[in-house]
Each structure stands twice: as C-alpha cells, then as structure tokens.
Amino acid sequence: MIRKAKKAWELGNQSVAVYESSASGPAQYLIVTRYKQGWKERDSSFMKPFKARYNAANGDDSYGSFTEGLQK
C-alpha cells in the first residue's frame, strides 16, 4: 500500500518519509510529510487531492481498494 501511495506523493512532488517501528508485534508505520514550500502546501488549491493523484498513478478507481486496505 505504501509503495502505491508513494507514486501519488511523487506526482504531487511531496516530501514524505516513512518510518517502521522496530518493536515486536504487528507492523507499524509512521508517515511524515515535510512542507518544502511552507504552509501554502496545505491549501487545497496548491495541488490535486490525494485521491485524484492516487487514481492517476495506480489506475481509475484504485483509491477505493486503498481505503479498504487501510480499514483492514
């Protein structure tokens, strides 16, 4: 799932770091976004929404399976 999300982050030219917990138990990930151009990146008009970029990078309607995976 993270590999597919990476494609969408790259389309938006986002700076994202993914960290994995090294503790025992189920896998845990922390995703951190860095705003290289400042807070204006948070404005909805700065780049396309993540859903649109995800579908563009991974195929139409792929975002639905992404959200299902997150819920599981």
N, CA, C and O atoms as a Tripos MOL2 file, in Angstrom:
@<TRIPOS>MOLECULE
protein
  288   287    72     0     0
PROTEIN
NO_CHARGES

@<TRIPOS>ATOM
      1 N           0.8250   -1.1880    0.0000 N.3       1 MET1
      2 CA          0.0000    0.0000    0.0000 C.3       1 MET1
      3 C           0.8720    1.2550    0.0000 C.2       1 MET1
      4 O           0.5650    2.2280   -0.6890 O.2       1 MET1
      5 N           1.9400    1.2310    0.7610 N.am      2 ILE2
      6 CA          2.8100    2.4020    0.8450 C.3       2 ILE2
      7 C           3.5220    2.6290   -0.4830 C.2       2 ILE2
      8 O           3.7290    3.7760   -0.8770 O.2       2 ILE2
      9 N           3.8950    1.5730   -1.1720 N.am      3 ARG3
     10 CA          4.5440    1.7180   -2.4830 C.3       3 ARG3
     11 C           3.6100    2.4030   -3.4780 C.2       3 ARG3
     12 O           4.0410    3.2500   -4.2590 O.2       3 ARG3
     13 N           2.3330    2.0330   -3.4450 N.am      4 LYS4
     14 CA          1.3760    2.6640   -4.3430 C.3       4 LYS4
     15 C           1.1250    4.1110   -3.9470 C.2       4 LYS4
     16 O           0.9620    4.9690   -4.8140 O.2       4 LYS4
     17 N           1.0910    4.3920   -2.6520 N.am      5 ALA5
     18 CA          0.9110    5.7720   -2.1880 C.3       5 ALA5
     19 C           2.1070    6.6230   -2.5940 C.2       5 ALA5
     20 O           1.9610    7.8110   -2.8790 O.2       5 ALA5
     21 N           3.2870    6.0140   -2.6190 N.am      6 LYS6
     22 CA          4.5000    6.7430   -2.9970 C.3       6 LYS6
     23 C           4.3740    7.3360   -4.3970 C.2       6 LYS6
     24 O           4.8450    8.4450   -4.6490 O.2       6 LYS6
     25 N           3.7410    6.6000   -5.3050 N.am      7 LYS7
     26 CA          3.5460    7.1030   -6.6610 C.3       7 LYS7
     27 C           2.7220    8.3880   -6.6470 C.2       7 LYS7
     28 O           3.0180    9.3250   -7.3880 O.2       7 LYS7
     29 N           1.6900    8.4330   -5.8080 N.am      8 ALA8
     30 CA          0.8480    9.6290   -5.7040 C.3       8 ALA8
     31 C           1.6130   10.7790   -5.0640 C.2       8 ALA8
     32 O           1.4550   11.9290   -5.4730 O.2       8 ALA8
     33 N           2.4290   10.4860   -4.0770 N.am      9 TRP9
     34 CA          3.2420   11.5380   -3.4460 C.3       9 TRP9
     35 C           4.2070   12.1220   -4.4580 C.2       9 TRP9
     36 O           4.4260   13.3340   -4.4770 O.2       9 TRP9
     37 N           4.7860   11.2820   -5.2970 N.am     10 GLU10
     38 CA          5.7190   11.7570   -6.3070 C.3      10 GLU10
     39 C           5.0260   12.6390   -7.3380 C.2      10 GLU10
     40 O           5.6050   13.6250   -7.7940 O.2      10 GLU10
     41 N           3.7770   12.2950   -7.7180 N.am     11 LEU11
     42 CA          3.0300   13.1290   -8.6620 C.3      11 LEU11
     43 C           2.7900   14.5250   -8.0990 C.2      11 LEU11
     44 O           2.7620   15.5000   -8.8500 O.2      11 LEU11
     45 N           2.6190   14.6280   -6.8030 N.am     12 GLY12
     46 CA          2.4070   15.9190   -6.1580 C.3      12 GLY12
     47 C           3.6920   16.5870   -5.7190 C.2      12 GLY12
     48 O           3.6610   17.6580   -5.1130 O.2      12 GLY12
     49 N           4.8290   15.9610   -6.0200 N.am     13 ASN13
     50 CA          6.1370   16.4770   -5.6090 C.3      13 ASN13
     51 C           6.2020   16.6890   -4.0980 C.2      13 ASN13
     52 O           6.7720   17.6720   -3.6250 O.2      13 ASN13
     53 N           5.6140   15.7610   -3.3470 N.am     14 GLN14
     54 CA          5.6110   15.8460   -1.8950 C.3      14 GLN14
     55 C           6.8520   15.1970   -1.3150 C.2      14 GLN14
     56 O           7.3640   14.2140   -1.8500 O.2      14 GLN14
     57 N           7.3290   15.7580   -0.2190 N.am     15 SER15
     58 CA          8.4480   15.1900    0.5130 C.3      15 SER15
     59 C           7.8740   14.3760    1.6650 C.2      15 SER15
     60 O           7.3640   14.9430    2.6320 O.2      15 SER15
     61 N           7.9530   13.0510    1.5710 N.am     16 VAL16
     62 CA          7.3430   12.1590    2.5510 C.3      16 VAL16
     63 C           8.3910   11.1680    3.0460 C.2      16 VAL16
     64 O           9.1590   10.6160    2.2580 O.2      16 VAL16
     65 N           8.4150   10.9510    4.3520 N.am     17 ALA17
     66 CA          9.2940    9.9470    4.9530 C.3      17 ALA17
     67 C           8.4270    8.8770    5.5980 C.2      17 ALA17
     68 O           7.4070    9.1870    6.2140 O.2      17 ALA17
     69 N           8.8280    7.6250    5.4590 N.am     18 VAL18
     70 CA          8.1070    6.5050    6.0590 C.3      18 VAL18
     71 C           9.0490    5.8180    7.0340 C.2      18 VAL18
     72 O          10.1520    5.4110    6.6710 O.2      18 VAL18
     73 N           8.5970    5.6960    8.2770 N.am     19 TYR19
     74 CA          9.3720    5.0350    9.3190 C.3      19 TYR19
     75 C           8.6420    3.7820    9.7590 C.2      19 TYR19
     76 O           7.4140    3.7740    9.8420 O.2      19 TYR19
     77 N           9.3860    2.7250   10.0400 N.am     20 GLU20
     78 CA          8.8040    1.4720   10.5080 C.3      20 GLU20
     79 C           9.2320    1.2480   11.9520 C.2      20 GLU20
     80 O          10.4000    1.4240   12.2980 O.2      20 GLU20
     81 N           8.2820    0.8600   12.7850 N.am     21 SER21
     82 CA          8.5790    0.5610   14.1780 C.3      21 SER21
     83 C           9.3990   -0.7150   14.2500 C.2      21 SER21
     84 O           9.1490   -1.6690   13.5130 O.2      21 SER21
     85 N          10.3730   -0.7250   15.1380 N.am     22 SER22
     86 CA         11.1890   -1.9290   15.2880 C.3      22 SER22
     87 C          10.7820   -2.7420   16.5130 C.2      22 SER22
     88 O          11.4870   -3.6750   16.8980 O.2      22 SER22
     89 N           9.6550   -2.3960   17.1260 N.am     23 ALA23
     90 CA          9.1570   -3.1380   18.2800 C.3      23 ALA23
     91 C           8.4890   -4.4300   17.8120 C.2      23 ALA23
     92 O           8.1400   -4.5690   16.6390 O.2      23 ALA23
     93 N           8.3160   -5.3600   18.7250 N.am     24 SER24
     94 CA          7.6450   -6.6060   18.3750 C.3      24 SER24
     95 C           6.1560   -6.3500   18.1830 C.2      24 SER24
     96 O           5.6340   -5.3110   18.5870 O.2      24 SER24
     97 N           5.4910   -7.2950   17.5730 N.am     25 GLY25
     98 CA          4.0700   -7.1650   17.3240 C.3      25 GLY25
     99 C           3.8020   -6.8640   15.8650 C.2      25 GLY25
    100 O           4.6930   -6.9810   15.0240 O.2      25 GLY25
    101 N           2.5530   -6.4700   15.5620 N.am     26 PRO26
    102 CA          2.2160   -6.1910   14.1670 C.3      26 PRO26
    103 C           3.0160   -5.0040   13.6260 C.2      26 PRO26
    104 O           3.4500   -4.1300   14.3770 O.2      26 PRO26
    105 N           3.1970   -4.9990   12.3190 N.am     27 ALA27
    106 CA          3.9510   -3.9060   11.6840 C.3      27 ALA27
    107 C           3.2660   -2.5670   11.9390 C.2      27 ALA27
    108 O           2.0430   -2.4510   11.8490 O.2      27 ALA27
    109 N           4.0670   -1.5690   12.2560 N.am     28 GLN28
    110 CA          3.5560   -0.2230   12.4970 C.3      28 GLN28
    111 C           4.3910    0.7500   11.6800 C.2      28 GLN28
    112 O           5.6200    0.6710   11.6670 O.2      28 GLN28
    113 N           3.7130    1.6710   10.9990 N.am     29 TYR29
    114 CA          4.3950    2.6370   10.1570 C.3      29 TYR29
    115 C           3.9780    4.0450   10.5470 C.2      29 TYR29
    116 O           2.8390    4.2830   10.9490 O.2      29 TYR29
    117 N           4.9060    4.9620   10.4250 N.am     30 LEU30
    118 CA          4.6500    6.3720   10.6640 C.3      30 LEU30
    119 C           5.0000    7.1020    9.3760 C.2      30 LEU30
    120 O           6.1120    6.9640    8.8650 O.2      30 LEU30
    121 N           4.0610    7.8770    8.8500 N.am     31 ILE31
    122 CA          4.2720    8.6100    7.6100 C.3      31 ILE31
    123 C           4.3160   10.0940    7.9420 C.2      31 ILE31
    124 O           3.3850   10.6390    8.5350 O.2      31 ILE31
    125 N           5.4090   10.7390    7.5540 N.am     32 VAL32
    126 CA          5.6480   12.1390    7.8970 C.3      32 VAL32
    127 C           5.7890   12.9520    6.6230 C.2      32 VAL32
    128 O           6.5280   12.5660    5.7170 O.2      32 VAL32
    129 N           5.0840   14.0760    6.5460 N.am     33 THR33
    130 CA          5.1710   14.9680    5.4010 C.3      33 THR33
    131 C           5.9430   16.2180    5.7780 C.2      33 THR33
    132 O           5.7090   16.8090    6.8330 O.2      33 THR33
    133 N           6.8630   16.6190    4.9160 N.am     34 ARG34
    134 CA          7.6100   17.8570    5.1220 C.3      34 ARG34
    135 C           7.1370   18.8630    4.0870 C.2      34 ARG34
    136 O           7.0890   18.5590    2.8950 O.2      34 ARG34
    137 N           6.7910   20.0550    4.5370 N.am     35 TYR35
    138 CA          6.3290   21.0970    3.6330 C.3      35 TYR35
    139 C           7.5210   21.9180    3.1670 C.2      35 TYR35
    140 O           7.9180   22.8850    3.8170 O.2      35 TYR35
    141 N           8.0960   21.5150    2.0150 N.am     36 LYS36
    142 CA          9.2860   22.1760    1.4920 C.3      36 LYS36
    143 C           9.0180   23.6270    1.1260 C.2      36 LYS36
    144 O           9.9070   24.4720    1.2290 O.2      36 LYS36
    145 N           7.7830   23.9190    0.6940 N.am     37 GLN37
    146 CA          7.4440   25.2760    0.2750 C.3      37 GLN37
    147 C           6.5970   26.0040    1.3140 C.2      37 GLN37
    148 O           5.9870   27.0300    1.0120 O.2      37 GLN37
    149 N           6.5600   25.4870    2.5150 N.am     38 GLY38
    150 CA          5.8420   26.1530    3.6110 C.3      38 GLY38
    151 C           4.3840   25.7360    3.7120 C.2      38 GLY38
    152 O           3.9360   24.7950    3.0570 O.2      38 GLY38
    153 N           3.6580   26.4600    4.5500 N.am     39 TRP39
    154 CA          2.2660   26.1250    4.8530 C.3      39 TRP39
    155 C           1.3350   26.2530    3.6560 C.2      39 TRP39
    156 O           0.2230   25.7270    3.6940 O.2      39 TRP39
    157 N           1.7550   26.9330    2.5970 N.am     40 LYS40
    158 CA          0.8790   27.0520    1.4280 C.3      40 LYS40
    159 C           0.5810   25.6860    0.8060 C.2      40 LYS40
    160 O          -0.4070   25.5350    0.0870 O.2      40 LYS40
    161 N           1.4190   24.7080    1.0760 N.am     41 GLU41
    162 CA          1.1690   23.3560    0.5770 C.3      41 GLU41
    163 C          -0.0830   22.7460    1.1950 C.2      41 GLU41
    164 O          -0.6440   21.8030    0.6380 O.2      41 GLU41
    165 N          -0.5270   23.2600    2.3250 N.am     42 ARG42
    166 CA         -1.7480   22.7410    2.9650 C.3      42 ARG42
    167 C          -3.0060   23.2690    2.2990 C.2      42 ARG42
    168 O          -4.0890   22.7200    2.5020 O.2      42 ARG42
    169 N          -2.8820   24.3170    1.5140 N.am     43 ASP43
    170 CA         -4.0490   24.9030    0.8350 C.3      43 ASP43
    171 C          -4.5580   23.9210   -0.2180 C.2      43 ASP43
    172 O          -3.7690   23.3170   -0.9450 O.2      43 ASP43
    173 N          -5.8680   23.7660   -0.2960 N.am     44 SER44
    174 CA         -6.4550   22.7840   -1.2190 C.3      44 SER44
    175 C          -6.2120   23.1280   -2.6900 C.2      44 SER44
    176 O          -6.3300   22.2550   -3.5500 O.2      44 SER44
    177 N          -5.8750   24.3780   -2.9930 N.am     45 SER45
    178 CA         -5.6290   24.7450   -4.3840 C.3      45 SER45
    179 C          -4.1660   24.5540   -4.7920 C.2      45 SER45
    180 O          -3.8280   24.7730   -5.9550 O.2      45 SER45
    181 N          -3.3030   24.1570   -3.8760 N.am     46 PHE46
    182 CA         -1.8740   24.0250   -4.1700 C.3      46 PHE46
    183 C          -1.5820   22.8410   -5.0910 C.2      46 PHE46
    184 O          -0.7890   22.9650   -6.0240 O.2      46 PHE46
    185 N          -2.2120   21.7000   -4.8390 N.am     47 MET47
    186 CA         -2.0230   20.5130   -5.6720 C.3      47 MET47
    187 C          -3.3290   19.7350   -5.7220 C.2      47 MET47
    188 O          -4.2430   19.9870   -4.9370 O.2      47 MET47
    189 N          -3.4100   18.7990   -6.6400 N.am     48 LYS48
    190 CA         -4.6060   17.9700   -6.7460 C.3      48 LYS48
    191 C          -4.7760   17.1760   -5.4570 C.2      48 LYS48
    192 O          -3.7930   16.8770   -4.7780 O.2      48 LYS48
    193 N          -6.0190   16.8320   -5.1160 N.am     49 PRO49
    194 CA         -6.2450   15.9990   -3.9250 C.3      49 PRO49
    195 C          -5.5470   14.6430   -4.0570 C.2      49 PRO49
    196 O          -5.3170   14.1490   -5.1600 O.2      49 PRO49
    197 N          -5.2210   14.0620   -2.9120 N.am     50 PHE50
    198 CA         -4.5170   12.7780   -2.8940 C.3      50 PHE50
    199 C          -5.2850   11.7100   -3.6720 C.2      50 PHE50
    200 O          -4.6790   10.9160   -4.3910 O.2      50 PHE50
    201 N          -6.6020   11.6840   -3.5360 N.am     51 LYS51
    202 CA         -7.4230   10.6870   -4.2230 C.3      51 LYS51
    203 C          -7.2210   10.7730   -5.7390 C.2      51 LYS51
    204 O          -7.0580    9.7450   -6.3960 O.2      51 LYS51
    205 N          -7.2300   11.9750   -6.2950 N.am     52 ALA52
    206 CA         -7.0590   12.1480   -7.7380 C.3      52 ALA52
    207 C          -5.6600   11.7230   -8.1670 C.2      52 ALA52
    208 O          -5.5050   11.0800   -9.2050 O.2      52 ALA52
    209 N          -4.6400   12.0720   -7.3860 N.am     53 ARG53
    210 CA         -3.2750   11.6820   -7.7240 C.3      53 ARG53
    211 C          -3.0810   10.1790   -7.6000 C.2      53 ARG53
    212 O          -2.3760    9.5710   -8.4050 O.2      53 ARG53
    213 N          -3.7100    9.5750   -6.5880 N.am     54 TYR54
    214 CA         -3.5950    8.1270   -6.3970 C.3      54 TYR54
    215 C          -4.2180    7.3870   -7.5770 C.2      54 TYR54
    216 O          -3.6260    6.4460   -8.1070 O.2      54 TYR54
    217 N          -5.4130    7.8130   -7.9870 N.am     55 ASN55
    218 CA         -6.0630    7.1810   -9.1320 C.3      55 ASN55
    219 C          -5.2570    7.3810  -10.4130 C.2      55 ASN55
    220 O          -5.1890    6.4740  -11.2430 O.2      55 ASN55
    221 N          -4.6460    8.5530  -10.5890 N.am     56 ALA56
    222 CA         -3.8290    8.8090  -11.7780 C.3      56 ALA56
    223 C          -2.5850    7.9140  -11.7940 C.2      56 ALA56
    224 O          -2.1590    7.4620  -12.8570 O.2      56 ALA56
    225 N          -2.0170    7.6640  -10.6390 N.am     57 ALA57
    226 CA         -0.7920    6.8710  -10.5620 C.3      57 ALA57
    227 C          -1.0460    5.3720  -10.6090 C.2      57 ALA57
    228 O          -0.2060    4.6180  -11.1010 O.2      57 ALA57
    229 N          -2.1950    4.9280  -10.1030 N.am     58 ASN58
    230 CA         -2.4370    3.4910   -9.9390 C.3      58 ASN58
    231 C          -3.6480    2.9590  -10.7000 C.2      58 ASN58
    232 O          -3.9950    1.7860  -10.5550 O.2      58 ASN58
    233 N          -4.2910    3.7900  -11.4990 N.am     59 GLY59
    234 CA         -5.4470    3.3450  -12.2720 C.3      59 GLY59
    235 C          -6.7550    3.8650  -11.6920 C.2      59 GLY59
    236 O          -6.8770    4.1050  -10.4900 O.2      59 GLY59
    237 N          -7.7220    4.0300  -12.5760 N.am     60 ASP60
    238 CA         -9.0320    4.5390  -12.1580 C.3      60 ASP60
    239 C          -9.6440    3.6600  -11.0760 C.2      60 ASP60
    240 O          -9.5600    2.4330  -11.1280 O.2      60 ASP60
    241 N         -10.2460    4.2980  -10.1150 N.am     61 ASP61
    242 CA        -10.9520    3.6400   -9.0050 C.3      61 ASP61
    243 C         -10.0470    2.7970   -8.1090 C.2      61 ASP61
    244 O         -10.5470    1.9640   -7.3530 O.2      61 ASP61
    245 N          -8.7470    2.9870   -8.1730 N.am     62 SER62
    246 CA         -7.8420    2.2420   -7.2950 C.3      62 SER62
    247 C          -7.8580    2.7900   -5.8700 C.2      62 SER62
    248 O          -7.4660    2.0980   -4.9300 O.2      62 SER62
    249 N          -8.3080    4.0210   -5.7140 N.am     63 TYR63
    250 CA         -8.3390    4.6250   -4.3810 C.3      63 TYR63
    251 C          -9.3060    3.8700   -3.4590 C.2      63 TYR63
    252 O          -9.0740    3.7920   -2.2530 O.2      63 TYR63
    253 N         -10.3750    3.3220   -4.0120 N.am     64 GLY64
    254 CA        -11.3240    2.5530   -3.2160 C.3      64 GLY64
    255 C         -10.6670    1.3440   -2.5580 C.2      64 GLY64
    256 O         -10.9110    1.0750   -1.3810 O.2      64 GLY64
    257 N          -9.8430    0.6190   -3.2960 N.am     65 SER65
    258 CA         -9.1480   -0.5350   -2.7030 C.3      65 SER65
    259 C          -8.1010   -0.0790   -1.7040 C.2      65 SER65
    260 O          -7.8200   -0.7920   -0.7400 O.2      65 SER65
    261 N          -7.5140    1.1040   -1.9150 N.am     66 PHE66
    262 CA         -6.5490    1.6510   -0.9710 C.3      66 PHE66
    263 C          -7.2210    1.9290    0.3840 C.2      66 PHE66
    264 O          -6.6800    1.5730    1.4310 O.2      66 PHE66
    265 N          -8.3850    2.5570    0.3590 N.am     67 THR67
    266 CA         -9.0740    2.8610    1.6210 C.3      67 THR67
    267 C          -9.5800    1.5840    2.2990 C.2      67 THR67
    268 O          -9.6130    1.5100    3.5270 O.2      67 THR67
    269 N          -9.9740    0.5810    1.5090 N.am     68 GLU68
    270 CA        -10.3750   -0.6940    2.1030 C.3      68 GLU68
    271 C          -9.1910   -1.3310    2.8270 C.2      68 GLU68
    272 O          -9.3460   -1.8620    3.9270 O.2      68 GLU68
    273 N          -8.0260   -1.2800    2.2200 N.am     69 GLY69
    274 CA         -6.8240   -1.8100    2.8510 C.3      69 GLY69
    275 C          -6.4800   -1.0830    4.1410 C.2      69 GLY69
    276 O          -6.0370   -1.7050    5.1060 O.2      69 GLY69
    277 N          -6.6790    0.2220    4.1640 N.am     70 LEU70
    278 CA         -6.4290    0.9820    5.3930 C.3      70 LEU70
    279 C          -7.3650    0.5710    6.5180 C.2      70 LEU70
    280 O          -6.9660    0.5090    7.6810 O.2      70 LEU70
    281 N          -8.6060    0.2930    6.1640 N.am     71 GLN71
    282 CA         -9.5870   -0.1050    7.1740 C.3      71 GLN71
    283 C          -9.2570   -1.4660    7.7760 C.2      71 GLN71
    284 O          -9.5420   -1.7120    8.9480 O.2      71 GLN71
    285 N          -8.6600   -2.3480    6.9830 N.am     72 LYS72
    286 CA         -8.3140   -3.6850    7.4740 C.3      72 LYS72
    287 C          -7.0760   -3.5910    8.3430 C.2      72 LYS72
    288 O          -6.6080   -4.6050    8.8620 O.2      72 LYS72
@<TRIPOS>BOND
     1     1     2 1
     2     2     3 1
     3     3     4 2
     4     3     5 am
     5     5     6 1
     6     6     7 1
     7     7     8 2
     8     7     9 am
     9     9    10 1
    10    10    11 1
    11    11    12 2
    12    11    13 am
    13    13    14 1
    14    14    15 1
    15    15    16 2
    16    15    17 am
    17    17    18 1
    18    18    19 1
    19    19    20 2
    20    19    21 am
    21    21    22 1
    22    22    23 1
    23    23    24 2
    24    23    25 am
    25    25    26 1
    26    26    27 1
    27    27    28 2
    28    27    29 am
    29    29    30 1
    30    30    31 1
    31    31    32 2
    32    31    33 am
    33    33    34 1
    34    34    35 1
    35    35    36 2
    36    35    37 am
    37    37    38 1
    38    38    39 1
    39    39    40 2
    40    39    41 am
    41    41    42 1
    42    42    43 1
    43    43    44 2
    44    43    45 am
    45    45    46 1
    46    46    47 1
    47    47    48 2
    48    47    49 am
    49    49    50 1
    50    50    51 1
    51    51    52 2
    52    51    53 am
    53    53    54 1
    54    54    55 1
    55    55    56 2
    56    55    57 am
    57    57    58 1
    58    58    59 1
    59    59    60 2
    60    59    61 am
    61    61    62 1
    62    62    63 1
    63    63    64 2
    64    63    65 am
    65    65    66 1
    66    66    67 1
    67    67    68 2
    68    67    69 am
    69    69    70 1
    70    70    71 1
    71    71    72 2
    72    71    73 am
    73    73    74 1
    74    74    75 1
    75    75    76 2
    76    75    77 am
    77    77    78 1
    78    78    79 1
    79    79    80 2
    80    79    81 am
    81    81    82 1
    82    82    83 1
    83    83    84 2
    84    83    85 am
    85    85    86 1
    86    86    87 1
    87    87    88 2
    88    87    89 am
    89    89    90 1
    90    90    91 1
    91    91    92 2
    92    91    93 am
    93    93    94 1
    94    94    95 1
    95    95    96 2
    96    95    97 am
    97    97    98 1
    98    98    99 1
    99    99   100 2
   100    99   101 am
   101   101   102 1
   102   102   103 1
   103   103   104 2
   104   103   105 am
   105   105   106 1
   106   106   107 1
   107   107   108 2
   108   107   109 am
   109   109   110 1
   110   110   111 1
   111   111   112 2
   112   111   113 am
   113   113   114 1
   114   114   115 1
   115   115   116 2
   116   115   117 am
   117   117   118 1
   118   118   119 1
   119   119   120 2
   120   119   121 am
   121   121   122 1
   122   122   123 1
   123   123   124 2
   124   123   125 am
   125   125   126 1
   126   126   127 1
   127   127   128 2
   128   127   129 am
   129   129   130 1
   130   130   131 1
   131   131   132 2
   132   131   133 am
   133   133   134 1
   134   134   135 1
   135   135   136 2
   136   135   137 am
   137   137   138 1
   138   138   139 1
   139   139   140 2
   140   139   141 am
   141   141   142 1
   142   142   143 1
   143   143   144 2
   144   143   145 am
   145   145   146 1
   146   146   147 1
   147   147   148 2
   148   147   149 am
   149   149   150 1
   150   150   151 1
   151   151   152 2
   152   151   153 am
   153   153   154 1
   154   154   155 1
   155   155   156 2
   156   155   157 am
   157   157   158 1
   158   158   159 1
   159   159   160 2
   160   159   161 am
   161   161   162 1
   162   162   163 1
   163   163   164 2
   164   163   165 am
   165   165   166 1
   166   166   167 1
   167   167   168 2
   168   167   169 am
   169   169   170 1
   170   170   171 1
   171   171   172 2
   172   171   173 am
   173   173   174 1
   174   174   175 1
   175   175   176 2
   176   175   177 am
   177   177   178 1
   178   178   179 1
   179   179   180 2
   180   179   181 am
   181   181   182 1
   182   182   183 1
   183   183   184 2
   184   183   185 am
   185   185   186 1
   186   186   187 1
   187   187   188 2
   188   187   189 am
   189   189   190 1
   190   190   191 1
   191   191   192 2
   192   191   193 am
   193   193   194 1
   194   194   195 1
   195   195   196 2
   196   195   197 am
   197   197   198 1
   198   198   199 1
   199   199   200 2
   200   199   201 am
   201   201   202 1
   202   202   203 1
   203   203   204 2
   204   203   205 am
   205   205   206 1
   206   206   207 1
   207   207   208 2
   208   207   209 am
   209   209   210 1
   210   210   211 1
   211   211   212 2
   212   211   213 am
   213   213   214 1
   214   214   215 1
   215   215   216 2
   216   215   217 am
   217   217   218 1
   218   218   219 1
   219   219   220 2
   220   219   221 am
   221   221   222 1
   222   222   223 1
   223   223   224 2
   224   223   225 am
   225   225   226 1
   226   226   227 1
   227   227   228 2
   228   227   229 am
   229   229   230 1
   230   230   231 1
   231   231   232 2
   232   231   233 am
   233   233   234 1
   234   234   235 1
   235   235   236 2
   236   235   237 am
   237   237   238 1
   238   238   239 1
   239   239   240 2
   240   239   241 am
   241   241   242 1
   242   242   243 1
   243   243   244 2
   244   243   245 am
   245   245   246 1
   246   246   247 1
   247   247   248 2
   248   247   249 am
   249   249   250 1
   250   250   251 1
   251   251   252 2
   252   251   253 am
   253   253   254 1
   254   254   255 1
   255   255   256 2
   256   255   257 am
   257   257   258 1
   258   258   259 1
   259   259   260 2
   260   259   261 am
   261   261   262 1
   262   262   263 1
   263   263   264 2
   264   263   265 am
   265   265   266 1
   266   266   267 1
   267   267   268 2
   268   267   269 am
   269   269   270 1
   270   270   271 1
   271   271   272 2
   272   271   273 am
   273   273   274 1
   274   274   275 1
   275   275   276 2
   276   275   277 am
   277   277   278 1
   278   278   279 1
   279   279   280 2
   280   279   281 am
   281   281   282 1
   282   282   283 1
   283   283   284 2
   284   283   285 am
   285   285   286 1
   286   286   287 1
   287   287   288 2
@<TRIPOS>SUBSTRUCTURE
     1 MET1         2 RESIDUE 1 A MET
     2 ILE2         6 RESIDUE 1 A ILE
     3 ARG3        10 RESIDUE 1 A ARG
     4 LYS4        14 RESIDUE 1 A LYS
     5 ALA5        18 RESIDUE 1 A ALA
     6 LYS6        22 RESIDUE 1 A LYS
     7 LYS7        26 RESIDUE 1 A LYS
     8 ALA8        30 RESIDUE 1 A ALA
     9 TRP9        34 RESIDUE 1 A TRP
    10 GLU10       38 RESIDUE 1 A GLU
    11 LEU11       42 RESIDUE 1 A LEU
    12 GLY12       46 RESIDUE 1 A GLY
    13 ASN13       50 RESIDUE 1 A ASN
    14 GLN14       54 RESIDUE 1 A GLN
    15 SER15       58 RESIDUE 1 A SER
    16 VAL16       62 RESIDUE 1 A VAL
    17 ALA17       66 RESIDUE 1 A ALA
    18 VAL18       70 RESIDUE 1 A VAL
    19 TYR19       74 RESIDUE 1 A TYR
    20 GLU20       78 RESIDUE 1 A GLU
    21 SER21       82 RESIDUE 1 A SER
    22 SER22       86 RESIDUE 1 A SER
    23 ALA23       90 RESIDUE 1 A ALA
    24 SER24       94 RESIDUE 1 A SER
    25 GLY25       98 RESIDUE 1 A GLY
    26 PRO26      102 RESIDUE 1 A PRO
    27 ALA27      106 RESIDUE 1 A ALA
    28 GLN28      110 RESIDUE 1 A GLN
    29 TYR29      114 RESIDUE 1 A TYR
    30 LEU30      118 RESIDUE 1 A LEU
    31 ILE31      122 RESIDUE 1 A ILE
    32 VAL32      126 RESIDUE 1 A VAL
    33 THR33      130 RESIDUE 1 A THR
    34 ARG34      134 RESIDUE 1 A ARG
    35 TYR35      138 RESIDUE 1 A TYR
    36 LYS36      142 RESIDUE 1 A LYS
    37 GLN37      146 RESIDUE 1 A GLN
    38 GLY38      150 RESIDUE 1 A GLY
    39 TRP39      154 RESIDUE 1 A TRP
    40 LYS40      158 RESIDUE 1 A LYS
    41 GLU41      162 RESIDUE 1 A GLU
    42 ARG42      166 RESIDUE 1 A ARG
    43 ASP43      170 RESIDUE 1 A ASP
    44 SER44      174 RESIDUE 1 A SER
    45 SER45      178 RESIDUE 1 A SER
    46 PHE46      182 RESIDUE 1 A PHE
    47 MET47      186 RESIDUE 1 A MET
    48 LYS48      190 RESIDUE 1 A LYS
    49 PRO49      194 RESIDUE 1 A PRO
    50 PHE50      198 RESIDUE 1 A PHE
    51 LYS51      202 RESIDUE 1 A LYS
    52 ALA52      206 RESIDUE 1 A ALA
    53 ARG53      210 RESIDUE 1 A ARG
    54 TYR54      214 RESIDUE 1 A TYR
    55 ASN55      218 RESIDUE 1 A ASN
    56 ALA56      222 RESIDUE 1 A ALA
    57 ALA57      226 RESIDUE 1 A ALA
    58 ASN58      230 RESIDUE 1 A ASN
    59 GLY59      234 RESIDUE 1 A GLY
    60 ASP60      238 RESIDUE 1 A ASP
    61 ASP61      242 RESIDUE 1 A ASP
    62 SER62      246 RESIDUE 1 A SER
    63 TYR63      250 RESIDUE 1 A TYR
    64 GLY64      254 RESIDUE 1 A GLY
    65 SER65      258 RESIDUE 1 A SER
    66 PHE66      262 RESIDUE 1 A PHE
    67 THR67      266 RESIDUE 1 A THR
    68 GLU68      270 RESIDUE 1 A GLU
    69 GLY69      274 RESIDUE 1 A GLY
    70 LEU70      278 RESIDUE 1 A LEU
    71 GLN71      282 RESIDUE 1 A GLN
    72 LYS72      286 RESIDUE 1 A LYS
